[in-house]
Amino acid sequence: MSKLFYRVFALILVLSLMLPSAAMAQSSDIVQFTILHTNDFHGNLELSGSNPGAARVAAVINNIRAAKAALGQQVLLLDAGDIMQGSLLSNIQKGEPTIAYYKTIGYDGVTFGNHEFDWGQTILSQRVAQATTDDGDPNTKEFPFIAANIVLKGTASDCASAGWDLPSFVTEPYHVYEIPTATTPLRVGVIGVSSIETPYITIAEATAGLCFKDPADSILHYYDALDAASDVIVVLSHNGYTDGGYGYGFTVYGDQTLAQKLNTAGKPVNLIIGGHSHTDLATATMVGNTMVVQAHYAGRKVGQVDFTVNRTTGAISMTWTKHAVSTTGAEDPTIKALVEGYVNDPAYQALINEPIFYTNVPIVRDYNGNGLMGEMVNDAIYNELNNDAEPANDVDMVFNNPGGLRADITASDCPSYPCLVTYGKMFNILPFGNQTVVGEMTGAQIVELLNQSATL
């Protein structure tokens, strides 16, 4: 009996040494998992300039998933907003193709960017319903839109005194995900906060009846319940990396300040995944024990946060990696086929190939000074308004938002000159459907506008 015992013990010891180290870790008090994150995708489903397209983003995501699966580790995929608006392929169907992509690649949760409201609350509700409904396809996965600071204004005199009733299109203020282990699952709580400037940088009717509350106050409102339900807390924030805003006369603080406010309140979070400012970070930023990250925009980067959680001591360590998505990289075949199904629609092809004009030179933007792209767009508007067809629309000058110019016309578009510029190319340049308004301004108002622009 004694020899049999030692033989069994030796066999168990040998087998245990053969098990992968990650699998052993997941079965002990040490749990490892990964969060992949994107932001400001802006409906860039196709390859366009430096934007690699959804199929190449998906290939990077799935390669990381496969590597982690081989180690026995779970992966969550999250997004910090501005998902749908920004390309003709997405915009012409009000974001439906982009949500289809997000469901097919398997996002676990997203928050709202300001551009989610560009088509109004009715369309947004339809897209949220699309995201959260099981469509019967085993190759897709529904996901929630998470936001704690978007509430119904109701009868409140201002947003500070408004309650915490959520509009119907907000799935939930936070969501708790479970990471499987050999014993009790590890709980990852994710809470979302959207940009407080949304009502000011979106048409008024799109946010009618809504309040965008202070992000820190909103997280603190839910913090105790979220903390009790979670072992790790993550914030999805569409408020920008640094303090700033668009100059509307009130304080807009970014994710670093958000982290500091929560730390000062004694209610820290482990990770803030940001968006809105399109920041291409070289390294993660630590504010106390809170990691603040962002992954550029338009699918050009995928962020990766690897967690190690010691459930005995409560210690949590994080490592951030940024993956550039090459415009010549491998494409995920499933996502490629999905996108091509929308691209090859005959009506869509006829629209994007409609001729608009020819150019003999590159036309590029300059957000900080005179640029040929801005001059071309403003000249086109000026000439259209002063064309004698409607004398009431004659104007002396045209002002435009340079942030609305989203692409250049360069050698990649024009291998030779004269170069045809199509409707599809112009839509990439001007994707937001802005309307021109004719009005009167005093000289003092014009000077004030120019001074305000020069300070941004």
Phi, psi and omega in degrees: 000320181296316180294321179297319179301313182293325177295316178297318180298317180295320179297317178298319180297315180297315181297322180293326178290337180278344182289145177301143182298323181295319179296321176297319181297317182293338180269357180251201179277357178260118182243130178242136175206172186228142169246124170261143184216147174227172176198155174052048180293328174054038174065021184279071183286331182256157169300129179205107181061238179273358179272120192283341182092156188298323184296324179283324174298316181298323179297319178296314180299313183290330175295319178292317177303316181296319180296320180288324178297324178296337178264002181076026185247144181276150177233131170255143179239119186231159180220142186259023167103175192056063189272314198258324192275127173147352176225152182298319182300320178280316187292323185297337176245025174051044172087355183303317179295327181290318177297323177300319177296314182298324178288324183287320178283340171092050173294147179264336179182153179218164169242175184271130166269168179298326182286350173297340184263002186298331182259009178090169186286333179294311178295319180299319178298323178295320180290321177296319177298320177299317182291327188260002182257133174289114183269008177083359179269119181293348181266005177238162181220129177287156181214153182271152166264116191251127177202129180263339189253007174259114185228167175280132180289324180062226181262009182295147180286333177207171186288333180296328182263000178292155179280204186240024177288128183273142171294160187296334183279350175275117184297313181190157179288327176209162180224139179251120179260149180248128175262115183297140171224180180291340181240244181279133180299148172279137186253127180245111179269128181239123179241144184245145173221131183259173186290129179288347178275355186309315180295342184265338183248013177230153179303143190302319184294338182290335181240018180302135178080004182248154171235138175251097187285165178305130184300314181295315179300322182291318177295318180296327179300322182260357195300312186298317178294319179295317181296320180293332183266358190228150170262334178226138180242129181235138175251130168262116188235128174251061183234000178094155184285317182245167175294147180170243184112184187256015173080039180263014172088013175221160186288129173237113182254148182268189189291329178295316177293323176302315178300318181294319179300317180292321177296317180297326179283356183075021181233065186285158171243161182278323188214137170242118176260117189255170174204192174087317184266357177058036186283130179260084184290143173276321178220161175290153178254132177256126173242100192064233177261012180264127176269133178243125184223163173201154189234058173057232181193170174057025179078009181289337178223153169236124178270149181224123176245116178263122182257142165233120184243123174266106187285346178280313183266342185084000181290137179232125176243148183224143174231129182253136177231139178250127180250117174284137179259113184286144176286352178244011183283177180295151179246139174289123187296324181294314180290324177300316180294321179299310182295317181297331177298322176283320184295321188277003175300127185302320180295322179293317179298319178298322181292310187289338181264007177294126181291141177244304178198175176245150174230149176255000182218158171297149178233113186234162180271160168212103184288346185245011181185195179290133177220147184296327179297312179298319180295320180297313182296315181293322177296321179296318179294316180301313182293324179293319181289329183256044185258013178071353179289327180220090184305332181294342181266002179299135183230161177266331181204163181232133173246144180216156178273114182298335178293345177280351177269114193244003180203164177247166169249109187231190182300331179293334177269332188231085178294341178208161180239149000292149187244130178282130174252122185263173176301319180299318179292318179295328178292324176297327179286318183235076190273351194265000177066031180297144178258148177268131180244131178260128180207185180247141176225146173280165176301321179295321179293322178296316178298318179298317179297315180295321178294320179296318179297322183289344181267354184273000000 
